[in-house]
Amino acid sequence: MARFSGDVGFIENVETDTSKWVNQETVRHYYGDVQRMVKRTEDGAGVNSTININNEISIVADPFARDHFFAIQWVQWQGVKWKVTGVEVLYPRLVLSLGGIWHGDET
């Protein structure tokens, strides 16, 4: 089992003092284990194939991650930000399922 050390991005919709709603990103660093490593490509309409991974990363969660697990949007792993497609709460750990590359426009 490989070790994990990287940033996790939380994005929440919060109300400002002017009654506007904006997306607020919080980035926190976590440690854990890579439980599953699978790569797959999908041929699409474009020239290049789409790269997806079906990895699972288990992080040691702090109270912030436990209380905001619903807001986890991406994980930086191997120098790339990957979209989080699912979160399983097994406190004190969170198991994050990863999908395609995060482009920042999924919020």
N, CA and C atoms as a LAMMPS dump frame, in Angstrom:
ITEM: TIMESTEP
0
ITEM: NUMBER OF ATOMS
321
ITEM: BOX BOUNDS ff ff ff
-5.0000000000000000e+02 5.0000000000000000e+02
-5.0000000000000000e+02 5.0000000000000000e+02
-5.0000000000000000e+02 5.0000000000000000e+02
ITEM: ATOMS id mol type element x y z
1 1 1 N 0.843 -1.172 0
2 1 2 C 0 0 0
3 1 3 C 0.894 1.244 0
4 2 1 N 0.654 2.148 -0.93
5 2 2 C 1.428 3.383 -1.038
6 2 3 C 0.929 4.417 -0.032
7 3 1 N 1.818 5.291 0.349
8 3 2 C 1.47 6.371 1.274
9 3 3 C 1.005 7.591 0.487
10 4 1 N 0.169 8.408 1.127
11 4 2 C -0.348 9.625 0.517
12 4 3 C -0.028 10.814 1.408
13 5 1 N 0.39 11.9 0.782
14 5 2 C 0.572 13.18 1.452
15 5 3 C 0.243 14.243 0.42
16 6 1 N -0.831 14.988 0.641
17 6 2 C -1.202 15.977 -0.357
18 6 3 C -2.325 16.884 0.096
19 7 1 N -2.647 17.824 -0.775
20 7 2 C -3.688 18.804 -0.487
21 7 3 C -5.06 18.279 -0.891
22 8 1 N -6.054 18.686 -0.122
23 8 2 C -7.45 18.358 -0.393
24 8 3 C -8.206 19.686 -0.46
25 9 1 N -9.022 19.851 -1.51
26 9 2 C -9.761 21.087 -1.705
27 9 3 C -11.218 20.946 -1.313
28 10 1 N -11.661 21.831 -0.431
29 10 2 C -13.049 21.898 0.015
30 10 3 C -13.659 23.144 -0.61
31 11 1 N -14.815 23.02 -1.25
32 11 2 C -15.483 24.177 -1.831
33 11 3 C -16.912 24.231 -1.305
34 12 1 N -17.215 25.348 -0.644
35 12 2 C -18.548 25.534 -0.068
36 12 3 C -19.154 26.823 -0.596
37 13 1 N -20.459 26.842 -0.713
38 13 2 C -21.205 28.019 -1.119
39 13 3 C -21.571 28.777 0.154
40 14 1 N -20.993 29.975 0.333
41 14 2 C -21.221 30.742 1.557
42 14 3 C -21.808 32.103 1.22
43 15 1 N -22.542 32.652 2.179
44 15 2 C -23.157 33.968 2
45 15 3 C -22.219 35.047 2.53
46 16 1 N -22.015 36.096 1.739
47 16 2 C -21.176 37.205 2.167
48 16 3 C -22.003 38.188 2.986
49 17 1 N -21.315 39.183 3.531
50 17 2 C -22.031 40.178 4.33
51 17 3 C -22.935 41.068 3.477
52 18 1 N -22.785 41.026 2.156
53 18 2 C -23.659 41.782 1.259
54 18 3 C -24.773 40.901 0.696
55 19 1 N -25.024 39.777 1.33
56 19 2 C -26.085 38.832 0.96
57 19 3 C -25.896 38.216 -0.425
58 20 1 N -24.667 38.096 -0.855
59 20 2 C -24.362 37.385 -2.095
60 20 3 C -23.792 36.02 -1.738
61 21 1 N -24.035 35.059 -2.595
62 21 2 C -23.517 33.715 -2.396
63 21 3 C -22.31 33.511 -3.301
64 22 1 N -21.212 33.07 -2.727
65 22 2 C -19.984 32.837 -3.483
66 22 3 C -19.392 31.486 -3.083
67 23 1 N -18.598 30.921 -3.989
68 23 2 C -17.889 29.689 -3.675
69 23 3 C -16.603 30.03 -2.939
70 24 1 N -16.431 29.415 -1.781
71 24 2 C -15.235 29.64 -0.974
72 24 3 C -14.437 28.35 -0.94
73 25 1 N -13.163 28.424 -1.356
74 25 2 C -12.307 27.239 -1.378
75 25 3 C -11.38 27.244 -0.182
76 26 1 N -11.295 26.106 0.486
77 26 2 C -10.365 25.899 1.585
78 26 3 C -9.473 24.727 1.211
79 27 1 N -8.166 24.925 1.292
80 27 2 C -7.209 23.871 0.964
81 27 3 C -6.511 23.45 2.242
82 28 1 N -6.519 22.132 2.508
83 28 2 C -5.878 21.595 3.709
84 28 3 C -5.008 20.411 3.318
85 29 1 N -3.957 20.184 4.085
86 29 2 C -3.012 19.103 3.802
87 29 3 C -3.342 17.893 4.683
88 30 1 N -3.345 16.704 4.061
89 30 2 C -3.661 15.481 4.796
90 30 3 C -2.676 14.374 4.454
91 31 1 N -2.619 13.391 5.326
92 31 2 C -1.791 12.199 5.15
93 31 3 C -2.692 10.978 5.152
94 32 1 N -2.235 9.923 4.514
95 32 2 C -3.018 8.698 4.507
96 32 3 C -2.387 7.628 3.637
97 33 1 N -3.233 6.798 3.052
98 33 2 C -2.793 5.66 2.243
99 33 3 C -3.552 5.634 0.925
100 34 1 N -2.865 5.198 -0.128
101 34 2 C -3.517 4.939 -1.408
102 34 3 C -3.945 3.478 -1.364
103 35 1 N -5.249 3.239 -1.329
104 35 2 C -5.765 1.887 -1.166
105 35 3 C -5.975 1.17 -2.486
106 36 1 N -6.182 1.933 -3.538
107 36 2 C -6.482 1.324 -4.832
108 36 3 C -5.924 2.229 -5.918
109 37 1 N -5.203 1.638 -6.888
110 37 2 C -4.641 2.421 -7.99
111 37 3 C -5.033 1.765 -9.313
112 38 1 N -5.934 2.422 -10.048
113 38 2 C -6.417 1.919 -11.335
114 38 3 C -6.492 3.088 -12.304
115 39 1 N -5.966 2.91 -13.513
116 39 2 C -6.049 3.942 -14.551
117 39 3 C -6.87 3.401 -15.71
118 40 1 N -7.686 4.28 -16.282
119 40 2 C -8.419 3.891 -17.488
120 40 3 C -8.538 5.108 -18.388
121 41 1 N -8.628 4.859 -19.67
122 41 2 C -8.802 5.936 -20.627
123 41 3 C -10.117 5.74 -21.358
124 42 1 N -10.697 6.854 -21.779
125 42 2 C -11.953 6.808 -22.521
126 42 3 C -11.756 7.576 -23.818
127 43 1 N -12.077 6.953 -24.929
128 43 2 C -12.016 7.644 -26.211
129 43 3 C -13.239 8.534 -26.336
130 44 1 N -13.001 9.786 -26.626
131 44 2 C -14.098 10.737 -26.751
132 44 3 C -14.118 11.362 -28.129
133 45 1 N -14.798 12.461 -28.229
134 45 2 C -14.926 13.149 -29.508
135 45 3 C -13.656 13.903 -29.874
136 46 1 N -12.799 14.173 -28.886
137 46 2 C -11.59 14.933 -29.137
138 46 3 C -10.47 14.077 -29.7
139 47 1 N -9.344 14.716 -29.905
140 47 2 C -8.168 14.035 -30.454
141 47 3 C -7.549 13.105 -29.422
142 48 1 N -7.446 13.581 -28.185
143 48 2 C -6.808 12.789 -27.138
144 48 3 C -7.844 12.076 -26.287
145 49 1 N -7.436 10.951 -25.734
146 49 2 C -8.311 10.206 -24.831
147 49 3 C -8.407 10.914 -23.486
148 50 1 N -9.52 10.721 -22.819
149 50 2 C -9.716 11.256 -21.482
150 50 3 C -9.117 10.283 -20.48
151 51 1 N -8.287 10.804 -19.565
152 51 2 C -7.671 9.962 -18.546
153 51 3 C -8.513 10.022 -17.287
154 52 1 N -8.878 8.87 -16.776
155 52 2 C -9.583 8.757 -15.506
156 52 3 C -8.846 7.759 -14.642
157 53 1 N -8.953 7.957 -13.354
158 53 2 C -8.413 6.979 -12.427
159 53 3 C -9.545 6.537 -11.514
160 54 1 N -9.468 5.33 -11.052
161 54 2 C -10.45 4.814 -10.1
162 54 3 C -9.751 4.542 -8.779
163 55 1 N -8.921 5.482 -8.361
164 55 2 C -8.15 5.304 -7.142
165 55 3 C -8.996 5.604 -5.916
166 56 1 N -8.572 5.017 -4.809
167 56 2 C -9.155 5.336 -3.511
168 56 3 C -8.029 5.735 -2.585
169 57 1 N -8.197 6.89 -1.964
170 57 2 C -7.215 7.384 -1.012
171 57 3 C -7.906 7.506 0.336
172 58 1 N -7.298 6.904 1.339
173 58 2 C -7.822 6.961 2.695
174 58 3 C -6.994 7.976 3.466
175 59 1 N -7.641 9.064 3.91
176 59 2 C -6.922 10.091 4.662
177 59 3 C -7.303 10.021 6.132
178 60 1 N -6.371 10.434 6.977
179 60 2 C -6.657 10.558 8.403
180 60 3 C -7.341 11.914 8.578
181 61 1 N -8.605 11.879 8.95
182 61 2 C -9.426 13.089 8.99
183 61 3 C -9.308 13.806 10.331
184 62 1 N -9.229 15.106 10.253
185 62 2 C -9.324 15.939 11.444
186 62 3 C -10.789 16.353 11.603
187 63 1 N -11.146 17.048 12.686
188 63 2 C -12.544 17.455 12.851
189 63 3 C -13.078 18.298 11.696
190 64 1 N -12.234 19.132 11.069
191 64 2 C -12.689 19.932 9.936
192 64 3 C -13.12 19.033 8.785
193 65 1 N -12.305 18.051 8.433
194 65 2 C -12.641 17.14 7.331
195 65 3 C -13.889 16.328 7.668
196 66 1 N -14.006 15.896 8.904
197 66 2 C -15.19 15.136 9.313
198 66 3 C -16.463 15.96 9.16
199 67 1 N -16.395 17.243 9.542
200 67 2 C -17.576 18.095 9.509
201 67 3 C -17.868 18.678 8.13
202 68 1 N -16.892 18.643 7.217
203 68 2 C -17.056 19.242 5.89
204 68 3 C -16.788 18.241 4.765
205 69 1 N -16.956 16.947 5.029
206 69 2 C -16.655 15.937 4.012
207 69 3 C -17.487 16.128 2.744
208 70 1 N -18.675 16.678 2.889
209 70 2 C -19.568 16.904 1.746
210 70 3 C -19.012 17.939 0.774
211 71 1 N -18.064 18.78 1.222
212 71 2 C -17.529 19.86 0.399
213 71 3 C -16.218 19.491 -0.303
214 72 1 N -15.735 18.265 -0.103
215 72 2 C -14.473 17.87 -0.746
216 72 3 C -14.697 17.741 -2.249
217 73 1 N -13.905 18.486 -3.021
218 73 2 C -14.054 18.509 -4.472
219 73 3 C -12.866 17.933 -5.22
220 74 1 N -11.643 18.091 -4.685
221 74 2 C -10.464 17.614 -5.395
222 74 3 C -9.368 17.193 -4.424
223 75 1 N -8.448 16.37 -4.958
224 75 2 C -7.265 15.917 -4.224
225 75 3 C -6.068 16.095 -5.14
226 76 1 N -4.982 16.645 -4.613
227 76 2 C -3.764 16.74 -5.409
228 76 3 C -2.907 15.517 -5.112
229 77 1 N -2.667 14.732 -6.16
230 77 2 C -1.907 13.49 -6.034
231 77 3 C -1.051 13.328 -7.279
232 78 1 N 0.205 12.997 -7.119
233 78 2 C 1.137 12.825 -8.229
234 78 3 C 1.245 14.09 -9.078
235 79 1 N 1.121 15.252 -8.459
236 79 2 C 1.277 16.521 -9.152
237 79 3 C 0.065 16.973 -9.947
238 80 1 N -1.054 16.271 -9.823
239 80 2 C -2.272 16.588 -10.576
240 80 3 C -3.44 16.707 -9.602
241 81 1 N -4.341 17.64 -9.868
242 81 2 C -5.566 17.731 -9.077
243 81 3 C -6.603 16.803 -9.704
244 82 1 N -7.1 15.854 -8.902
245 82 2 C -8.09 14.873 -9.36
246 82 3 C -9.434 15.159 -8.718
247 83 1 N -10.493 14.986 -9.484
248 83 2 C -11.852 15.193 -9.003
249 83 3 C -12.238 14.077 -8.028
250 84 1 N -12.818 14.463 -6.901
251 84 2 C -13.311 13.477 -5.929
252 84 3 C -14.745 13.131 -6.321
253 85 1 N -14.981 11.851 -6.606
254 85 2 C -16.305 11.416 -7.05
255 85 3 C -17.131 10.804 -5.925
256 86 1 N -16.494 10.515 -4.805
257 86 2 C -17.226 9.953 -3.676
258 86 3 C -16.402 10.01 -2.403
259 87 1 N -17.084 10.085 -1.266
260 87 2 C -16.425 10.102 0.039
261 87 3 C -17.145 9.121 0.944
262 88 1 N -16.383 8.193 1.521
263 88 2 C -16.94 7.259 2.502
264 88 3 C -16.385 7.638 3.87
265 89 1 N -17.274 7.863 4.826
266 89 2 C -16.864 8.271 6.163
267 89 3 C -16.673 7.031 7.018
268 90 1 N -15.436 6.781 7.403
269 90 2 C -15.068 5.69 8.308
270 90 3 C -14.191 6.299 9.404
271 91 1 N -14.759 7.275 10.132
272 91 2 C -13.989 8.074 11.074
273 91 3 C -13.202 7.194 12.015
274 92 1 N -11.91 7.432 12.172
275 92 2 C -11.173 8.666 11.931
276 92 3 C -10.611 8.815 10.514
277 93 1 N -11.068 8.013 9.577
278 93 2 C -10.595 8.129 8.2
279 93 3 C -11.739 8.483 7.261
280 94 1 N -11.372 9.102 6.142
281 94 2 C -12.286 9.326 5.037
282 94 3 C -11.678 8.641 3.825
283 95 1 N -12.468 7.849 3.113
284 95 2 C -11.997 7.183 1.902
285 95 3 C -12.524 7.982 0.718
286 96 1 N -11.589 8.552 -0.05
287 96 2 C -11.926 9.411 -1.176
288 96 3 C -11.774 8.629 -2.473
289 97 1 N -12.833 8.576 -3.27
290 97 2 C -12.786 7.945 -4.587
291 97 3 C -12.48 9.029 -5.615
292 98 1 N -11.492 8.768 -6.469
293 98 2 C -11.058 9.755 -7.448
294 98 3 C -11.52 9.381 -8.835
295 99 1 N -11.703 10.398 -9.673
296 99 2 C -12.149 10.19 -11.047
297 99 3 C -11.217 10.865 -12.019
298 100 1 N -11.739 11.787 -12.806
299 100 2 C -10.954 12.466 -13.822
300 100 3 C -10.178 13.648 -13.271
301 101 1 N -9.495 14.332 -14.165
302 101 2 C -8.715 15.502 -13.798
303 101 3 C -9.655 16.646 -13.445
304 102 1 N -9.326 17.345 -12.352
305 102 2 C -10.109 18.485 -11.886
306 102 3 C -9.765 19.696 -12.735
307 103 1 N -10.772 20.336 -13.294
308 103 2 C -10.561 21.515 -14.122
309 103 3 C -11.004 22.793 -13.417
310 104 1 N -11.548 22.674 -12.236
311 104 2 C -11.952 23.849 -11.48
312 104 3 C -13.296 24.414 -11.849
313 105 1 N -13.972 23.809 -12.8
314 105 2 C -15.257 24.348 -13.242
315 105 3 C -16.426 23.462 -12.831
316 106 1 N -16.19 22.527 -11.948
317 106 2 C -17.243 21.598 -11.554
318 106 3 C -18.091 22.109 -10.4
319 107 1 N -17.771 23.285 -9.854
320 107 2 C -18.497 23.765 -8.685
321 107 3 C -19.844 24.348 -9.052
